Amino acid sequence: MRILVIEDSIDIAEAIESKLTRAGHHVTLAQDGISGEELAIHGEFDVVVLDINLPGRSGFDVMGHMRDQRSPTPVLVITARNQIDDKISLLDLGADDYIVKPFDLGELEARLRAVTRRHKGLAKSVIRIGLLEVDLSARAASVKGRPLELGRREFEVLETLASHAGNTVSKDRLYLKLFGHDDVGTPNAVELLVSRVRRKLEGVDVEIVTHRGAGYMLRGRGGEAG
């Protein structure tokens, strides 16, 4: 997942970054509300972790402005406050979940998985399409129980397409998922990664279809979404 962490405490931000990076996620840090809001609205993230007490602009303001700008990105709020009114206000502003400091980093990661899963309309963390299984929690894929050997970005291609199986994912969206705004990837790199994953799915009853000028779709070879 591409995760934006808006947190002004360097110690907490770096601890979250270390935990989530070790788990294979891409993490971008912002340490004030102004830059965090800009990234949250215009970036391409799977989920935002948002602190409440921020310099420049409060987490309440960031949360409210994101939804005013119709940003659909799910948000998990972290706060030292435990007053019930704050929790109600944040949920009413559009937050998807909250966690109160101090918290266990493993619980934070599990909540992020749950929030993004709900956002994608998935009931479970395992997506099955024909004989292919994509485990979003374990960040692994298999065919008939046999592990599919994938590099990190190859898995992210498959994860993104599997999460939208039967629907076309644009090349631009896939690029941002893989490389974000600051990395040096190129559109050709997306094509190369898709090509690699496609080859690894040869002989499996699913395929990646190119819709020229539109993007890519993962579907069953008979045309079924799953």
Beta strands, then each sheet from edge to edge (+ up, - down):
strand 1: 2-6
strand 2: 26-30
strand 3: 47-51
strand 4: 75-79
strand 5: 97-100
strand 6: 126-129
strand 7: 132-135
strand 8: 140-143
strand 9: 146-147
strand 10: 206-211
strand 11: 215-220
sheet 1: 2+ 1+ 3+ 4+ 5+
sheet 2: 6+ 7- 8+ 9-
sheet 3: 10+ 11-
end
